[in-house]
Amino acid sequence: MNIIKHLFIERCPKCHKALKNQPNTFPAQIIKFCPDGHYEKEYHPALESCIETIKS
C-alpha cells in the first residue's frame, strides 16, 4: 500500500522532497511549495490551470 501512496505524493523536481500546502490566501487558489524554496505550484480552479515556478 505504501507504493501506491508514494506514487501520488507530489515532489520537488530539484531536491525530491514532498511539497507542502501553503495556508489559503484565496479560497479558490491552491499553492504547494518545496520546503527549501526550489519549486512552487499554484492551481487556479476557476481558470483550470496550473502554474509551476522553478526558483534558483
C-alpha positions as CSV (number, residue, x, y, z in Angstrom):
1,M,0.0,0.0,0.0
2,N,2.9,2.4,0.6
3,I,4.0,2.0,-3.0
4,I,0.6,3.4,-4.2
5,K,0.7,6.2,-1.7
6,H,4.3,7.1,-2.9
7,L,3.1,7.5,-6.5
8,F,0.6,10.2,-5.6
9,I,2.8,12.4,-3.5
10,E,4.0,15.5,-5.4
11,R,7.7,16.2,-5.1
12,C,10.2,18.9,-5.9
13,P,12.0,18.2,-9.2
14,K,15.2,19.5,-7.8
15,C,15.6,18.1,-4.3
16,H,12.8,15.4,-4.4
17,K,11.3,16.5,-1.1
18,A,7.5,16.3,-0.7
19,L,5.6,19.5,-1.4
20,K,3.8,21.3,1.4
21,N,0.5,23.2,1.3
22,Q,0.5,26.9,1.9
23,P,-2.3,28.2,4.1
24,N,-5.1,29.5,1.8
25,T,-4.6,33.1,0.8
26,F,-7.6,32.9,-1.5
27,P,-10.2,30.1,-1.1
28,A,-10.1,29.1,-4.8
29,Q,-6.3,29.0,-5.1
30,I,-4.2,26.0,-4.0
31,I,-0.5,26.6,-3.5
32,K,2.1,23.9,-2.9
33,F,5.8,24.6,-2.4
34,C,9.1,23.0,-1.7
35,P,10.3,23.4,1.9
36,D,13.7,24.5,0.6
37,G,12.2,27.1,-1.7
38,H,13.2,25.5,-5.1
39,Y,9.7,25.0,-6.6
40,E,6.2,26.3,-6.3
41,K,3.0,25.0,-7.9
42,E,-0.3,27.1,-8.0
43,Y,-3.6,25.7,-9.1
44,H,-6.4,28.0,-10.1
45,P,-9.7,26.0,-10.4
46,A,-11.6,28.9,-11.9
47,L,-9.1,29.1,-14.8
48,E,-8.5,25.4,-14.8
49,S,-4.8,26.0,-15.0
50,C,-1.7,25.1,-13.1
51,I,1.4,27.4,-12.8
52,E,4.7,25.9,-11.9
53,T,7.6,28.0,-10.9
54,I,11.2,26.7,-10.5
55,K,13.3,29.0,-8.4
56,S,17.1,29.0,-8.4
